[in-house]
């Protein structure tokens, strides 16, 4: 089959993609540059800079994403490492437990956190029963709750690629390092960790990008008090409505995500090489 | 430089013994090969000496020191794996510098030492490459350089040439032997390749099912094997019935093959003629007897018997080794 008939086969799909997905996005992004009366304008971007609320939400989003990502790494790396050391069957069970949340709706998982973290929830009742606190700790409807929820939802995205990289490391490399006289700490930092670094970096960036656009978890666990960009967009589109402003913010978010994604691609290529 | 001594070393996994009360003494500077089929426990034995594994019974001494319970890090052993086990994220030089670094040797002194080791294995000039950019033979040399650069007490080689093609393997065998002799380092090599064992070692230890079968010099083990297993594992074995009811071993090189009726040998028919370059091998069926087929290997001098030829086969009684 030559190139042109091949193209004929995918043409319908291509048209669907362009019409149904790409045009709306381009239209959406273009909105910010267009004013009904005066044509091309950068006014909406200027508006973003003038109203500090937008930049504050952007900064807020970046900060919460960063914290959630760090929490993910702090939990995910030891978890993946621990899974590597398990026996065949235990490893399978561990993977299933990590992947299981994927099969449950994100909405269900997020509401489950309310049951766990609420004032009369599991965690608070345990803390009080242990006598660690007198009054319930406020986990929900603040940044702490949002961070916990996001870290949970995104954990598999970090653990799975990291685990895949870790089981690819030949045990004999570690044995060789030991026989060459390296103490366990040196083996970890000079041999094991560097070999997992590309996968760790790629996974970290992936999680960070996903954090940036998170909507459900901040909306539910933040209770409207922890504004992130997606929630702001929701307000600008569904409530106020100021589509031009939303478009400008989306563009900035897209650029930030693309820049990070470019970094992710480079690292991912290095990890699979 | 140290000697190695194993005293009743066993390693059991449940009911299975990968090593079963093995005794072995390797003298300082000696080159000993542990030879056995896969599953004979030879690699287990090596990992016990290297400290990657703990024996369930017995003691291990290196240089007179009891290292049975010492971790691998404290044994000062150069270990080379069949898979090379080079660190893929480091250059050749960084790989060789690694054991020096963990010993607190750095800077120009370490660099000189590492480059010297690379020169010794004829890899000078390739120090900035990554392992993935090298051929199998070159990677094996890097592994070797890395395991000798810190002047280990003993050198352990686990099928070091197993992954290489035949020609390269033979080249590296010669190099390995020369290197070992010039360093004078006590060396223990593990292989399933009997040719490699015979050509490299001062002594061979034949292992089967975790048990020592024989420890002897190569020629001794080849011509005077301690039992049938060793006789068959070390090469082609012709077994002949002896007058006292025992079984005798005749190696193919000791079998004479000639035209019928000249030297009064037993009549036989050539079943198969195999050219091996400088040698020719005959598979022969002896006539008028229950005896098993005989294999003969003769120098090839331009003319050979063909399959189907009637020949006379003989050997000297002095060349028969009664297998214990």
Interface residues (C-beta under 8 A of the other chain):
Chain A: X170 X172 X173 X175 X176 X177 X178 X179 X180 X181 X182 X183 X186 X190 X191 X194 X195
Chain B: X50 X51 X52 X71 X72 X73 X75 X76 X77 X78 X79 X81 X83 X85 X87 X88 X89 X98 X99 X101 X102 X103 X146 X147 X150
